[in-house]
Amino acid sequence: MLPAAREHLLTNATADRYLRTVTEGAARVADRIAGTDRPFTGIAPEHLALEVDTVDLDRPLGDASAALDELNDVYLRDAVYFHHPRYLAHLNCPVVIPALLGEAVLSAVNSSLDTWDQSAGGTLIEQRLIDWTAQRIGLGPLADGIFTSGGSQSNLQALLLAREEALAASGLPRAQALPRLRVLASAAGHFSVQKSAKLLGLAPDAVVTVEVDADRRMRPAALDRALESCRRDGSIVMAVVATAGTTDFGSIDPLPEIARRCAAAGVWLHVDAAYGCGLLASRTRRHLLDGIEQADSVTVDYHKSFFQPVSSSALLVRDGRTLRHATYHADYLNPERMVAERIPNQVNKSLQTTRRFDALKLWMTLRIMGADAIGELFDDVVDRAAAAWNLLGEDPRFEVVTRSQLSTVVFRYLPTGPGRVYADAANLHARKALAASGDAVVAGTTVDGRQFLKFTLLNPETTIDDIAAVVELVAEHAGRYVEHAIGPVLACTAS
Ligand SMILES: Cc1ncc(COP(=O)(O)O)c(C=O)c1O
């Protein structure tokens, strides 16, 4: 008999218990996924908090089945399900089963990818996937990279490398150069650029916004002006961040034009392809990323358009030597002599120390279904977004913003007549009402100060009929709001 606590430890003595327990968990999830008829129950946080708060964490149930029953009430029943075709909100994808197999394996074996002596083959697999991705991007023979926890961390690390390179190139004392560093990015770029600038100790005004065109793509002429203005006022441009798939608009900045300017100015080009990276696997749309191969660094989020479970992201760099800016040697972990011994310690390239073997999910995905199949899934949702854009564009009740190159659609319900003043409030209301009903989940954003709604399509199972149905629901909720706001008499005269 094992002491009670040890029954729960995965060892050679408990492997069968592990199998039973995890199988039961997987069976519950499978049931839940198969039976989900709405993306969300619409429960309010204060109601769910009542369930969560009543759990006494100091009184264990001792039994997996009982804990799974309880989990149903505190999580599974009211979770937000991205696999449901009417979840149309954020950049969350349904996940592919080969990746879930990888997830199950990686958490049970629990390799940590900081050092070779904690991961062995895991390190080599991660390295192969980095090389594979760098090759798809076309970064050249010196390319390297590292898996990270997500796009924000990849962007942070890219900008850390860019900062160090710029400081070294400036020839100035660090304290003098640091406040002069600037990062140029478009207004449609991701907010993690701003956050990274702050974390990297840059000046509060270090991120300079470069104008976009009507399609929300960075204007090369505006970039010229920003570069020139920095040069004139003695600022040091440490990086230009181009986005290949902006979060709201799915727009891809003109990469070749931007790359040309960065090369001429000797400025680090970072391409944030957190969203657009799925095009690397597309057989029909890869050309949309042309120019990305000229980047100094690239962010890819496999947990967005490669249909991988969170977390799965990577930072790739053209010149692997730049990763040294993230290197520290600790005697207990990765002493410098190991470099000479050619022991591959991934921690030398990472901001994290202990690190999940997330790469295994992508490995299993490529080994079971292959990159073309991933590309097909992404192509499907891009096609669907184009169809949704047409649908909304032809509907006089709605206004659509720019046509996405990827899979977002930004739109708003636009009341006519006296109801027009309630447009912002009506769209906000429609979003909330939809989520509360659980019928669909859509996102919201502001465009030029006005409230808009957004579909982010990442589920190939979402049909155009699903989208049409959600559009009707939005119109109903927003229309009712406006009617109520302007009052029945005015509503009649307005219609
Ligand atoms: C363009 C872009 N970059 C970076 C990020 C941040 O990625 P993560 O949420 O994985 O940190 C996002 C997230 O939506 C994004 O859309």
The ligand as an SDF file (V2000), in Angstrom:
LIG
                    3D

 16 16  0  0  0  0  0  0  0  0999 V2000
   -1.0720   41.2630  -33.7210 C   0  0  0  0  0  0  0  0  0  0  0  0
   -0.9510   40.7110  -32.3300 C   0  0  0  0  0  0  0  0  0  0  0  0
    0.2380   40.7340  -31.7210 N   0  0  0  0  0  0  0  0  0  0  0  0
    0.4140   40.2680  -30.4750 C   0  0  0  0  0  0  0  0  0  0  0  0
   -0.6420   39.7390  -29.7700 C   0  0  0  0  0  0  0  0  0  0  0  0
   -0.4350   39.2380  -28.3730 C   0  0  0  0  0  0  0  0  0  0  0  0
   -0.4390   37.8640  -28.3700 O   0  0  0  0  0  0  0  0  0  0  0  0
   -0.6880   37.0480  -27.0260 P   0  0  0  0  0  0  0  0  0  0  0  0
   -2.1150   37.3000  -26.6680 O   0  0  0  0  0  0  0  0  0  0  0  0
   -0.3970   35.6540  -27.4290 O   0  0  0  0  0  0  0  0  0  0  0  0
    0.2570   37.5810  -26.0000 O   0  0  0  0  0  0  0  0  0  0  0  0
   -1.9110   39.6870  -30.3680 C   0  0  0  0  0  0  0  0  0  0  0  0
   -3.0490   39.1450  -29.6240 C   0  0  0  0  0  0  0  0  0  0  0  0
   -4.1630   39.1840  -30.0410 O   0  0  0  0  0  0  0  0  0  0  0  0
   -2.0610   40.1830  -31.6750 C   0  0  0  0  0  0  0  0  0  0  0  0
   -3.2460   40.1650  -32.2920 O   0  0  0  0  0  0  0  0  0  0  0  0
  1  2  1  0
  2  3  1  0
  2 15  2  0
  3  4  2  0
  4  5  1  0
  5  6  1  0
  5 12  2  0
  6  7  1  0
  7  8  1  0
  8  9  2  0
  8 10  1  0
  8 11  1  0
 12 13  1  0
 12 15  1  0
 13 14  2  0
 15 16  1  0
M  END
$$$$
